[in-house]
């Protein structure tokens, strides 16, 4: 009788211990992944502040600017800015959202320009006048709290973060701002080098000999 009762009772499987082990393992993996991402971010921030990275960026920027038509009038500044941003995004190697947004935006603008030219060739007859639309989104933006407005502005400033949540925007901005600082330093040094060499050439040719003045 006792043996039949023992045989009929079922021993519950030790699922609680196994679930605890799985949770601990997932938690450890999550911590390790976060630590690795944090290390990568620190390395990326240090990379933008290094002199070697600035020299690499300066040389690539000089090569890119040599292929830009600098005699294009008012569009010259835009062409220089686009070339500088494109080289900066290439230096980031597409590891960040902002760098991928800059690179893909270039392709999107190129495709849009080709499509617009194609549509202009196909268009026949007078163009329709577009009616001014009432900006409902602009009114909604004015009614947002101050913090949300600032987050929205920051999302517009960082490429590829217009519709992203605040943690993503902050993470991208932490990497994007040092990259911009390095870009400014490199462009300032390159401008000083170019203007310095041009001024020395003009000063050398002012004496009629065409040679730089003796030291």
Secondary structure, 3 states (H helix, E strand, C coil): CHHHHHHHCCCCCCHHHHHHHHHHHHHHHHHHHHHHHHHHHHHHHHHHCCHHHHHHHHHHHHHHHHCCCCCCHHHHHHHHHHHHHHHHHHHCCCCCHHHHHHHHHHHHHHHHHHHHHHHHHHCCCCCCCCCCCCCHHHHHHHCCCHHHHHHHHHHHHCCCCCCCCHHHHHHHHHHHHHHHHHHHHHHHHHHHHHHHHHHHHHHHHCCCCCCCCCC
